[in-house]
């Protein structure tokens, strides 16, 4: 939490410093146009990259695979879009880096590897020794016990107990 509070203070100060430094070199109006141009370009590239990622996810779903990589990449694209819309040159650089397919793909792979099945919910299952998978469903391993039962609603009488 301290890190996020520090980032909310450091990033705007760094953005302002960088904007003022660039404005001193190329002028205030040119800096403003540069920020607007990077936001417009970023949104255009984001739309194209997002549609490509959506098509890949659809292809994986149609082939019977879970699109975990594509979902994480879509989240990274959303984050890149938020950074590109935010006025500033530092956030634009980070946003454009996330729009690069090679960087985004590597980062998504790392996120999936570090998530170890918990980040994507049911996409990656790690089987435990008690017969259940990491997200609460019985695994294919038959070493666990299966308990069969019946649910009884005590407020309503059963069909054979009803009066005619």
C-alpha positions in Angstrom: 0.0 0.0 0.0 2.9 2.4 0.7 4.3 1.6 -2.7 1.0 2.5 -4.5 0.7 5.8 -2.5 4.3 6.6 -3.4 3.6 5.9 -7.0 0.5 8.2 -6.9 2.8 11.0 -5.8 6.0 10.2 -7.8 4.4 9.6 -11.2 2.5 12.9 -11.5 5.5 14.9 -10.3 7.7 13.1 -12.9 5.1 13.7 -15.6 5.0 17.4 -14.8 8.7 17.7 -14.7 9.1 15.9 -18.0 6.3 18.0 -19.6 8.0 21.2 -18.5 11.4 20.1 -19.7 10.1 19.1 -23.1 8.1 22.4 -23.3 11.3 24.3 -22.6 13.0 22.6 -25.6 10.2 22.5 -28.2 7.7 25.0 -26.8 4.4 24.8 -24.9 2.1 24.5 -27.9 4.2 21.8 -29.5 4.3 19.8 -26.3 0.5 20.0 -26.0 0.1 18.9 -29.6 2.6 16.0 -28.9 0.6 14.8 -25.9 -2.7 15.0 -28.0 -1.0 13.2 -30.9 0.4 10.4 -28.7 -3.0 9.9 -27.2 -4.7 9.7 -30.6 -2.1 7.4 -32.0 -2.2 5.2 -29.0 -5.9 4.8 -29.1 -5.8 3.9 -32.8 -3.1 1.3 -32.3 -4.9 0.0 -29.1 -8.1 -0.5 -31.1 -6.3 -2.5 -33.8 -4.3 -4.6 -31.2 -7.4 -5.2 -29.1 -9.3 -6.6 -32.1 -6.4 -8.8 -33.0 -6.3 -10.2 -29.5 -10.0 -10.7 -29.5 -9.8 -12.7 -32.7 -7.0 -14.9 -31.3 -9.0 -15.6 -28.2 -12.0 -16.5 -30.3 -9.9 -18.9 -32.4 -8.6 -20.6 -29.2 -12.1 -20.9 -27.8 -13.3 -22.4 -31.1 -10.5 -25.0 -31.0 -11.4 -26.0 -27.5 -8.6 -24.3 -25.7 -8.8 -21.7 -22.9 -7.4 -18.3 -24.0 -5.5 -17.5 -20.8 -2.7 -15.7 -22.7 -5.1 -13.6 -24.7 -7.1 -12.6 -21.6 -4.0 -11.4 -19.8 -2.9 -9.6 -22.9 -6.3 -7.9 -23.1 -5.9 -6.7 -19.5 -2.5 -5.3 -20.4 -4.0 -3.6 -23.4 -6.7 -2.0 -21.2 -3.9 -0.8 -18.9 -2.0 0.5 -21.9 -5.1 2.4 -23.1 -5.5 4.0 -19.7 -1.9 5.1 -19.7 -2.2 6.5 -23.2 -5.3 8.5 -22.4 -3.6 10.0 -19.4 -1.8 13.2 -20.4 1.9 12.9 -20.0 5.0 11.6 -21.8 6.1 9.1 -19.2 2.8 7.2 -19.2 2.7 7.4 -23.0 6.1 5.6 -23.2 4.9 2.9 -20.8 1.6 2.6 -22.7 3.4 2.3 -26.1 5.7 -0.3 -24.6 2.7 -2.4 -23.6 1.3 -2.0 -27.1 4.4 -3.7 -28.5 3.3 -7.4 -29.1 6.7 -8.8 -28.1 6.8 -7.0 -24.7 3.2 -7.6 -24.0 3.5 -11.3 -24.8 6.5 -11.8 -22.5 4.8 -9.9 -19.7 1.6 -11.9 -20.1 3.6 -15.1 -20.0 5.3 -14.0 -16.8 2.0 -13.0 -15.2 0.5 -16.4 -16.1 3.6 -18.3 -14.8 3.6 -16.3 -11.5 -0.1 -16.7 -11.1 0.3 -20.5 -10.8 -3.4 -21.1 -11.5 -4.8 -18.6 -9.1 -4.7 -15.6 -11.4 -6.9 -17.0 -14.1 -9.4 -18.8 -11.9 -10.1 -22.1 -13.6 -7.7 -22.0 -16.5 -4.8 -23.7 -14.8 -5.5 -26.5 -12.4 -3.0 -27.8 -9.9 -4.1 -31.2 -8.6 -3.7 -31.7 -4.8 -3.2 -35.0 -3.1 -6.7 -35.0 -1.6 -8.3 -35.4 -5.0 -9.4 -31.8 -5.6 -8.1 -29.3 -8.0 -6.8 -25.9 -7.1 -10.2 -24.3 -7.6 -12.5 -26.6 -5.7 -13.6 -29.2 -8.3 -12.8 -32.9 -8.1 -9.8 -33.7 -10.2 -9.2 -36.7 -12.5 -7.1 -38.3 -9.8 -9.2 -41.0 -8.1 -7.3 -41.0 -4.8 -9.9 -38.8 -3.1 -13.2 -40.0 -1.6 -16.5 -39.2 -3.2 -19.4 -38.7 -0.8 -22.9 -39.1 -2.3 -25.8 -37.4 -0.5 -29.3 -36.0 -0.8 -30.4 -32.4 0.0 -33.5 -32.2 2.1 -35.5 -29.1 2.6 -37.0 -29.4 6.1 -39.4 -26.5 5.6 -41.4 -28.3 2.9 -42.7 -31.9 3.3 -41.5 -34.5 0.9 -43.9 -35.8 -1.9 -44.6 -39.0 0.0 -45.5 -37.1 3.2 -48.0 -34.7 1.7 -51.7 -35.1 2.7 -54.1 -35.9 -0.1 
